[in-house]
């Protein structure tokens, strides 16, 4: 069904409606487990579900696969995103043909973020410059077959300097053939309500659906706000700051604020809401229940796909992992360091481009990261980051967390030696769960951590470093890989030396013990999540190199350094001896 027909029916009758947005998981296990989640959430009767598209078509096949499953297997009207960023006409046409062959009739036409490697956005040869061009192309090629949605920006597009002009661009997209609008995330309902009134004033009469992302965790929300610059009411900021170490309280606030936002929108005559789920389930379902939306939220059995269209439970049995049951994935979503089998693994990266950090703007004084042409220059940059005189790295868009102050001197030392640290944490042996620096989870519990360091190591230093790691086994667990794909680890499923390396071997980095519940392990390291991150980590060298002119000494050096480095993750399993890990770095 064309989504706009359903939305118009709801608008005319004044019936509240909602939809869900998912992203293609990074891992096969995550995809299987997402199917199970979509099947459950589909029973609530969403007006549609949306599936995101990676920049430049990076997730094209996985996006189409997930969209096809939502449409064909689960019987849910599916909105497939397509961006024209870094995609020529042939790639766009291939994606549209794939959607049509899968009986997908709804497309969200987006320009997308600036291509990696360019400071500013520009169309690729044979491609499209604006989302309006993409809308026109879809309409001229396929007529009315596709229902077309476009994005709207209540606070103005990040590249726009004139909000009225931005509204004019939206009107152009609608005039070109767009059927409905989905807005950027809304945390301040008043901003959306005023913007919607302006849309109506200039003749945009199609359905406009606000985007809502309930706060899931304190750190992920801070990063989202930092990167997107979305407006957040001071009252919400302060309330979250007050409970930042209590994960459950953060989620409760997220639910409360989302419910209040939707109610305020409904009171202003806005009947729909589009939930960005981050592939998480519990918080969104709590919001639906509080709003009395959805058949399951009301206790009914209707809505969603017919039973015959659903995959059986045995086909979609959740794939768990060592010590972290699937039901706990939503409790403590920790992105990069979460369980790679979770549908939400790496969730924020699917929605927020790291482009803003990697392609950091240059001021008249030059790049904050300098112009490296020697490994010593890279070491200097990492040292400045640890010292706090540089606020970001190509691999990190925010300053270091407060907990790293405890190991700051050691981090300075190892970075000066040429071990370029990307992530680290100190060992903890029973810190209170309400500790302002290290605490998380419910009150009355205790937090434990193993010391770990993840760093780039130049190939000239790697053999000696690897020898020390091997000598320290099994106290030390390590994973190492280079850009070429070589992989080394001592994480084995067997207990004896020489046992076959097993991808299912999982090492808990952090765990919490709380009253009335099983031990919680929110951060893990295994082969799967290490290799998933490895791809991104090495590609970031390429992004950094692309800041500089092609053929420059800086570009050549950074490209060569990426080829010459190993990414190494080191975990010290002896958490009661917090400083022993640093003896390996010399």
C-alpha positions in Angstrom: 0.0 0.0 0.0 1.1 3.6 -0.7 2.0 5.0 2.7 0.5 8.4 1.9 -3.0 6.9 1.4 -2.8 5.4 5.0 -1.5 8.7 6.4 -4.2 10.8 4.7 -6.9 8.4 6.0 -5.6 8.8 9.5 -5.3 12.6 9.2 -8.8 13.0 7.9 -10.3 10.8 10.6 -8.1 12.3 13.4 -6.8 8.9 14.2 -3.3 8.7 15.9 -0.8 6.6 14.1 2.9 5.7 14.5 5.8 4.1 12.6 9.1 2.5 13.3 12.6 3.0 11.8 15.3 0.4 11.7 18.8 0.2 10.3 20.6 -2.8 8.8 22.7 -4.4 11.6 26.4 -4.7 11.2 26.5 -8.5 11.7 24.6 -11.5 10.4 23.6 -12.5 14.0 22.3 -9.0 14.6 20.1 -9.2 11.5 18.6 -12.5 12.6 17.8 -11.1 16.0 16.4 -7.9 14.5 13.9 -10.1 12.5 12.6 -11.5 15.7 12.3 -8.0 17.2 10.4 -6.6 14.1 8.0 -9.6 14.2 7.1 -8.6 17.8 6.9 -4.9 17.2 4.9 -5.4 14.0 2.0 -6.8 16.0 1.4 -3.3 17.4 0.1 -2.2 14.0 2.5 0.5 12.8 1.4 2.6 9.8 4.7 1.6 8.2 8.3 0.7 9.0 11.4 2.4 7.5 14.8 1.0 6.7 17.8 3.3 6.5 20.4 3.5 3.8 24.2 3.9 4.3 26.1 6.8 2.8 27.0 6.2 -0.8 25.1 2.9 -0.9 27.3 1.3 1.7 24.5 -0.8 3.1 22.5 -1.1 -0.2 22.2 -4.9 -0.3 21.5 -5.2 3.4 19.0 -2.4 3.2 17.1 -4.0 0.4 17.3 -7.4 2.1 15.8 -6.0 5.3 13.2 -4.0 3.5 12.2 -7.0 1.5 11.7 -9.1 4.7 9.7 -6.3 6.3 7.4 -6.0 3.2 7.2 -9.6 2.1 7.6 -11.8 5.2 6.2 -9.6 7.9 3.5 -7.9 5.8 4.5 -4.4 6.9 4.3 -1.5 4.5 7.9 -0.6 4.2 9.6 2.8 3.4 13.1 2.2 2.0 15.5 5.0 2.3 17.7 6.0 -0.7 20.3 8.7 -0.7 21.9 10.2 -3.8 25.1 11.0 -1.9 28.1 9.6 -3.9 25.8 7.5 -6.1 25.5 7.9 -9.8 22.3 7.5 -11.8 23.0 3.8 -12.5 23.3 2.9 -8.8 20.1 4.8 -8.0 18.2 3.0 -10.8 19.6 -0.4 -9.6 18.3 0.3 -6.1 14.9 1.4 -7.3 14.6 -1.6 -9.6 15.5 -3.8 -6.6 12.8 -2.2 -4.5 10.2 -2.6 -7.2 11.0 -6.3 -7.8 10.6 -6.8 -4.0 7.1 -5.1 -4.2 8.3 -2.2 -2.1 6.2 0.9 -3.2 7.5 3.5 -0.8 10.8 5.4 -1.0 12.3 8.1 1.3 14.3 10.2 -1.1 17.3 11.9 0.6 20.4 13.7 -0.5 22.4 12.3 2.4 25.5 13.5 4.2 28.6 14.8 2.5 30.7 12.0 0.9 33.6 10.9 3.0 36.7 12.5 1.7 35.2 15.9 0.8 34.9 18.8 3.2 31.8 20.0 1.4 29.1 18.1 -0.4 29.2 17.8 -4.2 27.5 15.5 -6.6 29.4 12.7 -8.1 29.6 12.5 -11.9 26.3 11.4 -13.4 24.6 11.7 -10.0 22.1 14.1 -8.4 22.8 17.3 -6.6 19.7 17.7 -4.4 17.0 15.5 -3.0 14.6 17.4 -5.4 16.6 16.0 -8.3 16.2 12.5 -6.9 12.4 13.0 -6.4 12.0 14.2 -10.0 14.0 11.3 -11.4 11.9 8.7 -9.5 8.7 10.4 -10.6 9.7 10.7 -14.2 11.0 7.1 -14.4 8.3 5.3 -12.4 5.3 7.6 -12.6 3.1 7.0 -9.6 4.3 3.5 -8.8 6.4 4.8 -5.9 5.0 6.8 -3.0 7.8 9.2 -2.2 8.7 10.7 1.2 11.2 13.4 1.8 13.0 14.9 4.9 12.0 18.1 6.6 14.1 20.2 9.0 12.2 22.1 11.7 15.4 23.7 13.0 16.8 24.2 9.5 19.3 21.9 7.6 22.8 21.9 9.1 24.1 23.6 6.0 21.4 26.1 5.7 21.9 29.7 6.9 18.3 30.8 6.1 15.4 28.9 7.6 12.9 30.5 5.2 15.0 29.4 2.3 15.1 26.0 3.8 11.3 25.9 3.8 11.4 26.9 0.2 13.5 23.9 -0.6 11.1 21.6 1.1 8.2 23.2 -0.9 10.3 22.4 -4.1 10.6 18.8 -3.1 6.8 18.5 -2.6 6.1 20.3 -5.9 8.6 17.9 -7.6 6.4 14.9 -6.6 7.0 14.1 -2.9 3.8 12.7 -1.2 4.7 13.2 2.5 7.4 14.5 4.8 9.3 12.9 7.8 11.0 15.5 10.0 14.4 15.4 11.7 14.3 14.4 15.4 12.1 16.5 17.7 12.9 17.0 21.4 11.1 20.4 21.6 7.5 20.0 20.4 7.0 23.8 20.2 9.7 24.1 17.6 8.0 21.5 15.4 4.5 23.0 15.9 5.7 26.5 14.8 7.5 25.0 11.8 4.5 23.0 10.7 2.4 26.1 10.8 4.9 27.8 8.4 4.8 24.7 6.1 1.0 25.1 5.9 1.3 28.8 5.3 3.4 28.4 2.2 1.2 25.7 0.8 2.7 22.4 1.9 -0.5 20.4 2.6 0.8 16.8 2.5 1.2 14.8 5.7 4.1 15.8 7.8 5.3 13.3 10.4 7.6 14.3 13.3 10.6 12.1 14.1 11.0 11.1 17.7 13.9 9.2 19.3 13.4 8.4 23.0 16.6 8.8 25.1 18.1 5.4 25.5 21.3 6.1 27.3 23.1 9.2 28.7 26.3 8.9 26.7 24.6 8.1 23.3 22.2 11.0 23.8 25.1 13.4 24.6 26.9 12.3 21.4 23.8 12.6 19.3 23.2 16.2 20.5 26.9 17.0 20.1 26.9 15.8 16.4 23.5 16.9 15.2 23.1 20.1 17.2 19.4 19.3 17.7 17.6 21.6 20.1 17.0 20.1 23.6 15.0 21.8 26.3 17.1 22.9 29.3 14.8 21.0 31.6 15.6 17.7 29.8 19.3 18.3 29.8 19.3 19.1 33.5 17.1 16.1 34.4 19.4 13.8 32.5 22.6 15.3 34.1 21.1 14.7 37.5 20.6 10.9 36.9 23.4 10.3 34.4 24.9 7.3 36.4 21.5 5.6 36.7 20.7 3.9 33.4 17.2 2.9 34.4 16.4 6.4 35.5 17.8 7.8 32.2 15.5 5.4 30.3 12.5 6.4 32.5 13.2 10.1 31.7 13.5 9.2 28.0 10.1 7.6 28.1 8.5 10.4 30.1 9.8 13.1 27.8 8.9 11.2 24.6 5.3 10.7 25.9 5.0 14.3 26.9 6.3 15.4 23.4 3.9 13.2 21.5 1.0 14.4 23.7 1.8 18.0 23.1 2.0 17.3 19.4 -1.3 15.5 19.4 -2.9 18.4 21.3 -1.8 20.7 18.5 -3.4 18.4 15.9 -0.4 16.4 14.9 -1.7 12.8 14.7 1.4 10.8 13.6 4.8 10.1 15.1 7.8 8.3 13.5 9.9 6.5 16.1 13.6 6.1 15.4 14.2 2.9 17.3 18.0 2.4 17.0 16.9 -1.2 16.6 15.9 -1.2 20.3 12.5 -2.3 21.5 11.7 -1.8 25.2 11.8 1.9 25.4 9.6 2.5 22.3 7.1 -0.1 23.4 6.9 1.6 26.8 6.1 4.9 25.1 3.4 3.3 23.0 1.9 1.7 26.1 1.9 5.0 27.9 0.2 6.7 24.9 -2.3 3.8 24.5 -1.1 3.4 20.9 -0.8 0.1 19.1 -2.9 -3.1 19.4 -0.4 -4.8 21.7 -0.2 -1.6 23.9 -3.9 -1.8 24.4 -3.9 -5.5 25.0 -5.5 -6.4 21.7 -4.4 -9.0 19.2 -4.9 -7.1 16.0 -2.5 -5.1 13.8 0.7 -6.2 12.2 1.1 -9.0 9.7 -1.2 -12.0 9.5 0.2 -15.1 11.3 0.7 -16.9 8.1 3.1 -14.1 6.9 5.3 -14.3 9.9 8.5 -16.3 10.3 8.2 -19.0 12.9 9.8 -18.7 16.2 12.3 -21.5 15.4 13.3 -19.6 12.2 14.0 -16.5 14.2 15.3 -17.9 17.5 17.5 -15.1 19.0 21.2 -15.7 18.8 22.6 -15.1 22.3 26.2 -15.0 23.5 28.3 -15.8 26.5 26.6 -14.4 29.6 24.5 -11.7 27.9 21.0 -12.9 27.3 19.1 -11.3 24.4 16.6 -9.7 26.8 19.4 -7.6 28.3 20.4 -5.9 25.1 18.0 -3.0 25.6 19.0 -2.5 29.2 22.5 -1.1 28.6 23.0 -0.3 25.0 26.6 0.6 24.6 27.2 0.8 20.9 30.8 -0.1 19.8 31.4 -2.1 23.0 28.1 -3.9 23.1 27.2 -7.4 22.0 27.8 -7.8 18.3 24.8 -10.2 18.2 22.5 -7.5 19.3 20.4 -5.9 16.6 21.5 -2.5 18.0 25.2 -3.1 17.9 26.9 0.1 16.7 23.5 1.8 16.6 24.4 5.5 16.7 26.8 5.2 13.8 24.0 4.2 11.6 22.2 7.5 12.1 24.9 10.0 12.9 27.7 10.4 10.4 31.2 10.7 11.9 32.0 12.9 9.0 31.7 16.0 11.1 34.6 14.9 13.3 36.8 13.4 10.6 36.3 16.3 8.2 36.7 18.9 11.0 36.6 22.4 9.7 39.8 24.3 9.2 40.2 27.8 10.6 42.7 30.3 9.4 45.3 28.9 11.7 45.2 25.4 10.1 43.7 22.0 11.1 43.4 21.2 14.8 45.1 17.9 13.9 48.1 19.5 12.2 49.6 18.4 8.9 51.3 15.0 9.7 54.1 13.8 7.6 55.9 11.7 10.3 54.9 9.2 13.0 56.1 11.6 15.6 53.5 14.1 14.4 50.7 11.5 15.0 52.1 10.7 18.4 52.0 14.4 19.3 48.4 14.7 18.2 47.4 11.8 20.4 49.3 13.2 23.3 47.5 16.6 22.9 44.2 14.8 22.9 45.0 13.0 26.2 46.2 16.2 27.7 43.0 17.9 26.6 44.5 20.6 24.4 42.8 19.0 21.3 39.1 18.2 21.8 38.8 15.5 19.1 40.5 12.9 17.0 39.6 11.5 13.6 38.4 8.5 15.6 36.6 10.4 18.4 34.3 13.4 18.2 34.4 14.2 21.9 37.0 14.8 24.6 38.1 11.8 26.7 35.7 10.6 29.4 36.3 11.5 33.0 37.1 7.9 34.0 40.3 8.0 32.0 41.8 10.7 34.3 42.8 7.8 36.6 45.1 6.4 33.8 46.0 9.7 32.2 49.7 9.5 33.0 50.1 6.1 31.5 48.1 7.1 28.4 50.5 10.0 27.9 53.5 7.7 28.3 52.3 5.0 25.8 51.2 7.5 23.2 54.6 9.2 23.3 56.1 5.8 22.7 54.0 5.4 19.6 51.1 3.3 20.8 48.2 5.5 19.6 45.3 4.8 21.9 41.7 4.8 20.6 39.9 3.4 23.7 40.8 2.5 27.2 39.5 2.0 30.7 41.0 1.5 34.1 40.4 -1.7 36.2 37.7 -1.5 38.9 37.0 -3.8 41.8 33.6 -3.0 43.2 33.0 0.7 42.7 29.5 1.7 43.9 27.0 1.9 41.1 26.1 5.5 42.0 29.7 6.6 41.8 29.7 9.9 39.8 32.5 8.8 37.6 32.3 5.1 37.2 28.7 4.3 38.2 25.9 3.0 36.1 22.8 0.8 36.5 20.5 0.6 39.5 21.4 2.0 42.9 22.8 -0.3 45.6 25.1 -2.3 43.1 28.8 -2.6 42.4 30.7 -2.1 39.2 33.7 -4.2 38.0 36.0 -3.5 35.1 39.0 -5.1 33.5 41.7 -2.8 32.3 41.9 -2.6 28.5 43.6 -0.6 25.9 42.9 -0.5 22.1 45.6 1.2 20.0 47.3 1.4 16.6 50.8 -0.1 16.6 53.2 0.5 13.7 54.5 -2.6 12.1 58.0 -1.8 13.2 56.9 -2.1 16.8 54.4 -4.9 16.4 56.5 -8.0 16.6 58.0 -7.1 20.0 54.6 -6.0 21.3 53.0 -9.2 20.2 55.8 -11.3 21.8 55.1 -9.6 25.2 51.3 -10.2 24.8 51.9 -13.8 24.0 54.2 -14.2 27.0 51.5 -12.7 29.3 48.8 -15.1 28.1 46.3 -16.2 29.5 46.2 -13.3 31.9 46.1 -11.1 28.8 43.5 -11.5 26.0 44.3 -9.8 22.8 42.9 -9.2 19.3 45.1 -7.8 16.5 44.4 -7.1 12.8 45.8 -5.0 10.0 44.3 -3.3 7.1 45.1 -6.2 4.8 42.9 -8.5 7.0 45.5 -10.5 8.9 44.1 -11.5 12.2 45.7 -12.8 15.4 44.2 -13.6 18.8 44.6 -15.8 21.8 40.9 -15.9 22.6 40.2 -19.6 22.4 37.2 -21.7 23.3 39.4 -24.4 24.6 41.5 -24.3 27.8 44.7 -25.8 26.4 47.3 -24.0 24.3 46.8 -24.6 20.6 43.1 -25.0 20.8 41.2 -23.8 17.8 40.4 -20.1 17.9 36.6 -19.7 18.2 34.6 -16.7 17.0 32.2 -17.3 19.9 34.8 -16.7 22.6 33.7 -13.6 24.5 35.5 -11.5 27.1 33.5 -9.3 29.4 35.1 -5.9 29.9 32.6 -4.5 32.4 30.0 -6.1 34.6 27.7 -5.0 37.3 26.2 -6.8 40.4 22.8 -5.3 41.5 20.1 -6.3 44.0 17.5 -8.6 42.6 19.0 -9.3 39.2 21.6 -11.5 37.5 25.0 -10.2 36.8 24.9 -7.7 33.9 27.7 -7.6 31.3 27.1 -4.5 29.1 30.5 -4.2 27.4 32.1 -7.2 25.7 34.9 -7.9 23.2 34.9 -10.8 20.8 36.2 -11.5 17.3 32.9 -10.3 15.7 32.7 -6.8 17.2 36.5 -6.3 17.0 36.5 -7.0 13.2 33.4 -4.9 12.7 35.2 -2.0 14.3 38.5 -2.8 12.5 36.9 -1.9 9.2 35.7 1.5 10.4 39.0 2.2 12.3 41.2 1.7 9.2 38.8 3.6 6.9 39.1 6.6 9.1 42.8 6.9 8.1 41.5 7.2 4.5 39.1 9.9 5.6 41.8 11.8 7.4 44.1 11.5 4.4 41.4 12.9 2.1 41.4 16.2 4.1 44.6 17.0 2.2 45.1 17.6 -1.5 45.6 14.5 -3.6 49.3 13.8 -4.0 50.3 15.9 -1.0 52.9 14.7 1.5 50.2 14.5 4.2 47.9 12.3 2.1 50.7 10.0 1.1 52.0 9.7 4.7 48.5 9.0 6.3 47.7 6.4 3.6 51.0 4.7 4.0 50.7 4.7 7.8 47.3 3.0 7.6 48.9 0.3 5.6 51.7 -0.1 8.1 49.7 -0.3 11.3 48.0 -3.0 13.3 44.9 -2.4 15.4 45.4 -4.1 18.7 42.9 -4.7 21.6 44.5 -5.7 24.9 42.5 -6.9 27.9 44.0 -7.6 31.3 41.9 -10.3 33.0 43.5 -9.7 36.4 41.3 -6.8 37.4 42.5 -6.9 41.0 46.0 -5.8 39.8 45.0 -2.5 38.0 48.4 -1.3 36.8 49.9 -4.5 35.4 48.6 -3.9 31.9 50.9 -1.0 31.4 54.1 -3.1 31.7 53.3 -4.4 28.2 53.8 -1.0 26.7 57.5 -0.3 26.4 
